[in-house]
Every structure is written in structure tokens, then in C-alpha cells.
Amino acid sequence: MPFRLNISDKGKAWRIETDAPGLLGKSVGDTISGSDISSDFAGYELEITGGSDFAGFPLSKNVEGINLKKVLLKKGWGMWSKGNGLRMRKTVRGKTITDKTLQINIKVLKHGSKKLTELFPDQNQPKEKAVKVKAEAVAPVTQ
């Protein structure tokens, strides 16, 4: 199953779907080489900051292993401020990446030889321009 990677760098984010076997067994908080994802990311140093599994349960950096676990939380995912001392039991998945992980959030620590804007030219456009490009790609060309 391919992973959906959200790569963030200084307020911008890029998305990529890849079937990178080098990510299996890594944990939230680990630093990885960009070549573990793809050869295009050679020279990049990345940190895994989070993710979620196929059912939408978030990966928790405080839970060891790969299984689901109900933990008592004071703040964080799905919590709201409804008074002092509110705690709720939420289900989270362990911090290790497995084949059940669907989305992985990554941040850039060190840049490689190619810029991210060069690697993702279609994701680097303003919104109205990107919509126009998609519409032109879908519409048949007549002469």
C-alpha cells in the first residue's frame, strides 16, 4: 500500500504518494535520509513528525509499538477546552510505521541539491492557475 507523504518546509507543504519500503519500521521522531523515499530527494534530511493509519487513528509518539491503544489525554487530538482538568480517553496507534500506516507527515531538516519547487512544479502554482491547468488537461483539444 503506498504512503501519502506530506512534506513541509517553512510554511509550505507538498504531497507525494510513494511506495517507499525504506520507511517501514521507522518511528515518529526519527530522522531519515531523502534517498529512503526516492532518488529525487538525494541530499535531503527529513524528520518524521506524525501520521495516521488507514482508519484515521493518529500515530502517537508516546505509545511504543504498532498496535492501537486507548490513552488518557489532557490536550491534543480531538480535545476541546471545556473546563480545567478535563481528560478524555482516545484511541491512538503506536509510533512505528507499518503497512497499516496510510499518511506520514515529514518536515525538512536539510535541503538537497534540487529545490522542492523543482521537484513538485504542479503543486507550486497559485490556486486559480492550478485549477485552470487542470481544466485544460481535462478538456479535449479541438482544431
MDAnalysis code that builds the backbone (N, CA, C; Angstrom):
import MDAnalysis as mda
import numpy as np

u = mda.Universe.empty(429, n_residues=143, atom_resindex=np.repeat(np.arange(143), 3), trajectory=True)
u.add_TopologyAttr("name", ["N", "CA", "C"] * 143)
u.add_TopologyAttr("resid", np.arange(1, 144))
u.add_TopologyAttr("resname", ["MET", "PRO", "PHE", "ARG", "LEU", "ASN", "ILE", "SER", "ASP", "LYS", "GLY", "LYS", "ALA", "TRP", "ARG", "ILE", "GLU", "THR", "ASP", "ALA", "PRO", "GLY", "LEU", "LEU", "GLY", "LYS", "SER", "VAL", "GLY", "ASP", "THR", "ILE", "SER", "GLY", "SER", "ASP", "ILE", "SER", "SER", "ASP", "PHE", "ALA", "GLY", "TYR", "GLU", "LEU", "GLU", "ILE", "THR", "GLY", "GLY", "SER", "ASP", "PHE", "ALA", "GLY", "PHE", "PRO", "LEU", "SER", "LYS", "ASN", "VAL", "GLU", "GLY", "ILE", "ASN", "LEU", "LYS", "LYS", "VAL", "LEU", "LEU", "LYS", "LYS", "GLY", "TRP", "GLY", "MET", "TRP", "SER", "LYS", "GLY", "ASN", "GLY", "LEU", "ARG", "MET", "ARG", "LYS", "THR", "VAL", "ARG", "GLY", "LYS", "THR", "ILE", "THR", "ASP", "LYS", "THR", "LEU", "GLN", "ILE", "ASN", "ILE", "LYS", "VAL", "LEU", "LYS", "HIS", "GLY", "SER", "LYS", "LYS", "LEU", "THR", "GLU", "LEU", "PHE", "PRO", "ASP", "GLN", "ASN", "GLN", "PRO", "LYS", "GLU", "LYS", "ALA", "VAL", "LYS", "VAL", "LYS", "ALA", "GLU", "ALA", "VAL", "ALA", "PRO", "VAL", "THR", "GLN"])
u.atoms.positions = np.array([
    [0.844, -1.170, 0.000],
    [0.000, 0.000, 0.000],
    [0.892, 1.237, 0.000],
    [0.645, 2.169, -0.923],
    [1.500, 3.370, -0.960],
    [1.212, 4.307, 0.214],
    [2.242, 5.037, 0.594],
    [2.120, 6.026, 1.657],
    [1.802, 7.381, 1.037],
    [0.998, 8.173, 1.734],
    [0.785, 9.563, 1.353],
    [1.700, 10.399, 2.238],
    [2.676, 11.016, 1.640],
    [3.644, 11.809, 2.394],
    [3.290, 13.284, 2.291],
    [3.212, 13.961, 3.414],
    [3.047, 15.406, 3.478],
    [4.386, 15.974, 3.931],
    [5.084, 16.618, 3.004],
    [6.413, 17.151, 3.281],
    [6.274, 18.648, 3.507],
    [6.652, 19.124, 4.687],
    [6.511, 20.551, 4.990],
    [7.878, 21.187, 5.166],
    [7.931, 22.457, 4.744],
    [9.163, 23.219, 4.842],
    [8.827, 24.698, 4.895],
    [9.064, 25.323, 6.027],
    [8.903, 26.765, 6.207],
    [7.546, 27.278, 5.742],
    [6.480, 26.671, 6.214],
    [5.141, 27.165, 5.908],
    [4.531, 26.646, 4.626],
    [5.266, 25.933, 3.808],
    [4.719, 25.332, 2.590],
    [4.709, 23.825, 2.753],
    [3.770, 23.195, 2.083],
    [3.662, 21.741, 2.169],
    [3.473, 21.157, 0.778],
    [4.074, 20.008, 0.563],
    [3.956, 19.286, -0.694],
    [3.476, 17.885, -0.404],
    [2.741, 17.327, -1.357],
    [2.188, 15.992, -1.202],
    [2.758, 15.059, -2.258],
    [3.014, 13.828, -1.835],
    [3.503, 12.818, -2.767],
    [2.985, 11.464, -2.296],
    [2.649, 10.606, -3.255],
    [2.287, 9.224, -2.934],
    [3.416, 8.344, -3.420],
    [3.926, 7.514, -2.520],
    [5.051, 6.663, -2.873],
    [4.968, 5.348, -2.120],
    [5.543, 4.344, -2.698],
    [5.625, 3.038, -2.061],
    [7.079, 2.835, -1.646],
    [7.463, 3.512, -0.560],
    [8.848, 3.513, -0.111],
    [9.046, 2.483, 0.992],
    [9.652, 1.327, 0.685],
    [9.863, 0.321, 1.720],
    [10.877, 0.737, 2.777],
    [11.659, 1.780, 2.497],
    [12.645, 2.267, 3.461],
    [12.013, 2.930, 4.679],
    [10.723, 3.253, 4.606],
    [10.043, 3.895, 5.726],
    [9.478, 2.892, 6.728],
    [9.288, 1.647, 6.301],
    [8.739, 0.631, 7.205],
    [9.682, 0.398, 8.377],
    [9.134, 0.376, 9.564],
    [9.933, 0.159, 10.759],
    [10.468, 1.429, 11.391],
    [10.367, 2.559, 10.703],
    [10.799, 3.837, 11.282],
    [9.744, 4.303, 12.276],
    [10.112, 5.239, 13.146],
    [9.203, 5.731, 14.178],
    [9.032, 7.237, 14.069],
    [7.981, 7.729, 14.710],
    [7.762, 9.170, 14.788],
    [8.915, 9.779, 15.580],
    [9.508, 10.817, 15.039],
    [10.655, 11.464, 15.666],
    [11.982, 11.040, 15.066],
    [11.997, 9.989, 14.233],
    [13.235, 9.535, 13.605],
    [13.649, 10.480, 12.477],
    [14.938, 10.580, 12.270],
    [15.494, 11.338, 11.149],
    [15.847, 10.343, 10.054],
    [15.405, 10.642, 8.824],
    [15.653, 9.739, 7.703],
    [16.350, 10.491, 6.579],
    [16.969, 9.732, 5.723],
    [17.603, 10.288, 4.536],
    [16.554, 10.413, 3.430],
    [16.687, 11.415, 2.589],
    [15.749, 11.603, 1.493],
    [15.795, 10.484, 0.480],
    [16.929, 9.809, 0.364],
    [17.043, 8.706, -0.588],
    [16.237, 7.484, -0.148],
    [15.789, 7.442, 1.127],
    [14.891, 6.372, 1.571],
    [13.527, 6.492, 0.906],
    [13.152, 7.705, 0.519],
    [11.862, 7.942, -0.133],
    [11.989, 7.778, -1.639],
    [12.931, 8.507, -2.218],
    [13.110, 8.489, -3.660],
    [14.504, 9.019, -3.990],
    [14.987, 8.692, -5.176],
    [16.302, 9.192, -5.585],
    [16.274, 10.695, -5.864],
    [15.068, 11.255, -6.106],
    [14.940, 12.698, -6.323],
    [15.285, 13.490, -5.069],
    [15.101, 12.886, -3.900],
    [15.336, 13.557, -2.636],
    [16.746, 13.324, -2.092],
    [17.674, 12.977, -2.960],
    [19.047, 12.741, -2.522],
    [19.620, 14.009, -1.910],
    [20.239, 13.883, -0.754],
    [20.824, 15.016, -0.061],
    [19.906, 15.628, 0.983],
    [18.634, 15.295, 0.946],
    [17.691, 15.819, 1.931],
    [17.790, 15.030, 3.237],
    [17.596, 15.716, 4.323],
    [17.480, 15.089, 5.629],
    [16.104, 15.462, 6.164],
    [15.304, 14.453, 6.528],
    [13.912, 14.654, 6.890],
    [13.621, 14.064, 8.261],
    [12.625, 14.619, 8.940],
    [12.200, 14.104, 10.240],
    [10.724, 13.727, 10.165],
    [10.395, 12.541, 10.656],
    [9.009, 12.088, 10.703],
    [8.351, 12.739, 11.915],
    [7.287, 13.525, 11.676],
    [6.639, 14.253, 12.768],
    [5.310, 13.649, 13.180],
    [4.729, 12.782, 12.371],
    [3.446, 12.185, 12.726],
    [2.864, 11.422, 11.567],
    [1.579, 11.114, 11.676],
    [0.892, 10.388, 10.623],
    [-0.405, 9.809, 11.124],
    [-1.023, 8.985, 10.276],
    [-2.253, 8.310, 10.667],
    [-2.353, 6.986, 9.923],
    [-3.212, 6.101, 10.443],
    [-3.370, 4.796, 9.810],
    [-4.556, 4.812, 8.848],
    [-4.901, 3.652, 8.295],
    [-5.943, 3.563, 7.284],
    [-7.325, 3.896, 7.835],
    [-7.531, 3.815, 9.138],
    [-8.816, 4.127, 9.761],
    [-8.867, 5.546, 10.302],
    [-7.772, 6.291, 10.222],
    [-7.736, 7.670, 10.671],
    [-7.201, 7.871, 12.069],
    [-6.767, 6.808, 12.737],
    [-6.200, 6.964, 14.075],
    [-4.794, 7.559, 13.958],
    [-4.478, 8.582, 14.739],
    [-3.167, 9.219, 14.634],
    [-2.064, 8.374, 15.249],
    [-0.854, 8.543, 14.735],
    [0.325, 7.915, 15.336],
    [0.743, 8.761, 16.530],
    [0.951, 8.129, 17.662],
    [1.338, 8.852, 18.865],
    [2.804, 8.573, 19.176],
    [3.562, 9.637, 19.403],
    [4.988, 9.452, 19.689],
    [5.225, 8.923, 21.093],
    [4.185, 8.900, 21.944],
    [4.326, 8.413, 23.315],
    [3.948, 6.945, 23.478],
    [3.407, 6.311, 22.429],
    [2.972, 4.915, 22.510],
    [3.936, 4.057, 21.705],
    [4.586, 3.119, 22.368],
    [5.534, 2.230, 21.696],
    [4.794, 1.177, 20.879],
    [5.408, 0.702, 19.804],
    [4.877, -0.414, 19.043],
    [4.009, 0.003, 17.884],
    [3.155, -0.955, 17.435],
    [2.346, -0.737, 16.231],
    [0.851, -0.851, 16.496],
    [0.453, -1.267, 17.684],
    [-0.952, -1.559, 17.949],
    [-1.733, -0.324, 18.364],
    [-3.076, -0.467, 18.319],
    [-3.965, 0.569, 18.824],
    [-3.985, 0.515, 20.343],
    [-4.107, 1.682, 20.955],
    [-4.149, 1.738, 22.407],
    [-5.016, 2.917, 22.818],
    [-5.792, 2.744, 23.881],
    [-6.593, 3.838, 24.416],
    [-5.765, 4.532, 25.493],
    [-5.536, 5.820, 25.303],
    [-4.728, 6.581, 26.247],
    [-5.560, 7.737, 26.799],
    [-5.225, 8.152, 27.998],
    [-5.893, 9.252, 28.663],
    [-5.157, 10.545, 28.318],
    [-5.863, 11.472, 27.643],
    [-5.235, 12.700, 27.163],
    [-5.811, 13.928, 27.864],
    [-4.957, 14.902, 28.117],
    [-5.395, 16.184, 28.657],
    [-5.585, 17.195, 27.534],
    [-4.745, 17.113, 26.508],
    [-4.840, 18.025, 25.372],
    [-4.362, 17.293, 24.135],
    [-4.708, 17.815, 22.987],
    [-4.244, 17.194, 21.756],
    [-5.386, 16.870, 20.827],
    [-5.335, 15.707, 20.202],
    [-6.268, 15.321, 19.148],
    [-7.703, 15.277, 19.643],
    [-8.573, 16.044, 19.027],
    [-9.995, 15.990, 19.317],
    [-10.378, 16.503, 20.687],
    [-9.523, 17.242, 21.339],
    [-9.829, 17.767, 22.667],
    [-10.328, 19.200, 22.530],
    [-11.160, 19.591, 23.437],
    [-11.672, 20.947, 23.447],
    [-11.581, 21.490, 24.860],
    [-11.601, 22.797, 24.983],
    [-11.473, 23.418, 26.284],
    [-12.853, 23.549, 26.906],
    [-13.191, 22.660, 27.796],
    [-14.496, 22.693, 28.441],
    [-14.321, 22.728, 29.951],
    [-13.266, 23.281, 30.404],
    [-13.042, 23.379, 31.836],
    [-11.674, 22.863, 32.221],
    [-11.292, 23.198, 33.409],
    [-9.989, 22.766, 33.895],
    [-10.045, 21.306, 34.319],
    [-8.999, 20.591, 34.030],
    [-8.899, 19.208, 34.476],
    [-9.607, 18.202, 33.596],
    [-10.141, 18.620, 32.435],
    [-10.831, 17.681, 31.558],
    [-9.826, 16.724, 30.935],
    [-10.102, 15.433, 31.066],
    [-9.283, 14.411, 30.419],
    [-10.220, 13.470, 29.679],
    [-9.783, 12.979, 28.534],
    [-10.597, 12.048, 27.751],
    [-9.735, 10.888, 27.288],
    [-10.365, 9.741, 27.164],
    [-9.679, 8.557, 26.675],
    [-9.871, 8.500, 25.164],
    [-8.770, 8.483, 24.430],
    [-8.784, 8.459, 22.970],
    [-7.972, 7.279, 22.468],
    [-8.353, 6.772, 21.316],
    [-7.629, 5.669, 20.696],
    [-6.562, 6.230, 19.764],
    [-5.337, 5.761, 19.920],
    [-4.217, 6.159, 19.069],
    [-3.441, 4.906, 18.663],
    [-2.631, 5.051, 17.623],
    [-1.782, 3.946, 17.177],
    [-0.358, 4.218, 17.632],
    [0.409, 3.167, 17.808],
    [1.807, 3.295, 18.212],
    [2.625, 4.068, 17.195],
    [3.830, 4.433, 17.572],
    [4.630, 5.341, 16.759],
    [5.387, 4.688, 15.605],
    [5.391, 3.379, 15.497],
    [6.145, 2.690, 14.450],
    [5.327, 2.617, 13.159],
    [5.974, 2.899, 12.032],
    [5.319, 2.874, 10.726],
    [5.257, 1.436, 10.220],
    [4.051, 0.999, 9.846],
    [3.840, -0.349, 9.313],
    [3.060, -0.256, 8.007],
    [2.630, -1.411, 7.501],
    [1.819, -1.425, 6.286],
    [0.407, -0.894, 6.532],
    [0.001, -0.726, 7.783],
    [-1.304, -0.156, 8.110],
    [-1.277, 1.368, 8.145],
    [-0.099, 1.953, 8.091],
    [0.037, 3.403, 8.080],
    [-0.290, 3.916, 6.685],
    [-1.112, 4.953, 6.619],
    [-1.511, 5.497, 5.330],
    [-0.847, 6.841, 5.051],
    [-0.856, 7.725, 6.033],
    [-0.320, 9.069, 5.850],
    [0.853, 9.291, 6.797],
    [1.904, 9.924, 6.273],
    [3.076, 10.231, 7.083],
    [3.410, 11.709, 6.899],
    [3.551, 12.412, 8.011],
    [3.922, 13.824, 7.988],
    [5.426, 13.944, 8.206],
    [6.064, 14.728, 7.346],
    [7.518, 14.837, 7.357],
    [7.903, 16.312, 7.279],
    [8.951, 16.699, 8.005],
    [9.469, 18.062, 7.863],
    [10.915, 18.006, 7.403],
    [11.302, 19.018, 6.648],
    [12.637, 19.095, 6.070],
    [13.598, 19.694, 7.097],
    [14.690, 18.984, 7.357],
    [15.739, 19.491, 8.238],
    [16.905, 20.069, 7.443],
    [17.246, 19.394, 6.325],
    [18.374, 19.816, 5.499],
    [17.984, 19.636, 4.037],
    [18.257, 20.646, 3.235],
    [17.887, 20.615, 1.823],
    [18.942, 19.901, 0.989],
    [18.476, 19.334, -0.117],
    [19.357, 18.646, -1.044],
    [19.739, 19.540, -2.205],
    [20.198, 18.919, -3.288],
    [20.655, 19.686, -4.441],
    [19.492, 20.297, -5.213],
    [18.366, 19.593, -5.316],
    [17.196, 20.117, -6.014],
    [16.254, 20.770, -5.008],
    [15.638, 21.881, -5.401],
    [14.652, 22.540, -4.547],
    [13.327, 21.792, -4.650],
    [12.514, 21.917, -3.622],
    [11.205, 21.267, -3.627],
    [10.293, 21.848, -4.697],
    [10.460, 23.126, -5.023],
    [9.647, 23.724, -6.083],
    [9.976, 23.117, -7.444],
    [11.201, 22.642, -7.623],
    [11.574, 21.957, -8.861],
    [11.043, 20.530, -8.881],
    [10.998, 19.898, -7.729],
    [10.512, 18.515, -7.655],
    [8.997, 18.425, -7.821],
    [8.284, 19.481, -7.390],
    [6.825, 19.499, -7.472],
    [6.354, 20.738, -8.228],
    [6.570, 20.818, -9.537],
    [6.190, 22.038, -10.258],
    [4.682, 22.245, -10.332],
    [3.889, 21.175, -10.373],
    [2.442, 21.324, -10.463],
    [1.817, 21.755, -9.136],
    [2.494, 21.539, -8.019],
    [1.974, 21.928, -6.715],
    [2.471, 23.300, -6.298],
    [3.233, 23.949, -7.152],
    [3.861, 25.216, -6.797],
    [3.141, 26.403, -7.426],
    [1.948, 26.195, -7.971],
    [1.229, 27.263, -8.647],
    [0.181, 27.870, -7.730],
    [-0.195, 29.137, -7.978],
    [-1.310, 29.705, -7.229],
    [-2.594, 28.932, -7.527],
    [-3.571, 29.006, -6.625],
    [-4.767, 28.173, -6.740],
    [-5.526, 28.387, -8.038],
    [-5.794, 29.619, -8.442],
    [-6.584, 29.838, -9.651],
    [-5.862, 29.338, -10.888],
    [-4.540, 29.430, -10.897],
    [-3.758, 28.935, -12.023],
    [-3.777, 27.408, -12.051],
    [-3.707, 26.769, -10.894],
    [-3.728, 25.311, -10.826],
    [-5.070, 24.764, -11.293],
    [-6.162, 25.433, -10.937],
    [-7.494, 25.000, -11.369],
    [-7.614, 25.126, -12.871],
    [-7.072, 26.209, -13.438],
    [-7.121, 26.435, -14.877],
    [-6.329, 25.360, -15.625],
    [-5.167, 24.998, -15.108],
    [-4.338, 23.970, -15.732],
    [-5.064, 22.624, -15.715],
    [-5.734, 22.287, -14.599],
    [-6.475, 21.035, -14.533],
    [-7.630, 21.029, -15.521],
    [-8.327, 22.164, -15.663],
    [-9.445, 22.246, -16.581],
    [-8.978, 22.073, -18.021],
    [-7.820, 22.630, -18.349],
    [-7.290, 22.485, -19.706],
    [-6.856, 21.050, -19.976],
    [-6.358, 20.368, -18.951],
    [-5.928, 18.981, -19.120],
    [-7.127, 18.052, -19.328],
    [-8.265, 18.370, -18.739],
    [-9.452, 17.537, -18.862],
    [-10.176, 17.807, -20.164],
    [-10.246, 19.067, -20.590],
    [-10.982, 19.452, -21.788],
    [-10.266, 18.939, -23.048],
    [-11.026, 18.356, -23.995],
    [-10.400, 17.885, -25.233],
    [-9.997, 19.065, -26.114],
    [-8.918, 18.891, -26.824],
    [-8.410, 19.932, -27.710],
    [-9.027, 19.717, -29.081],
    [-9.699, 20.758, -29.622],
    [-10.319, 20.661, -30.940],
    [-9.672, 21.672, -31.865],
    [-9.534, 21.299, -33.132],
    [-8.922, 22.219, -34.098],
    [-9.739, 22.275, -35.350],
])
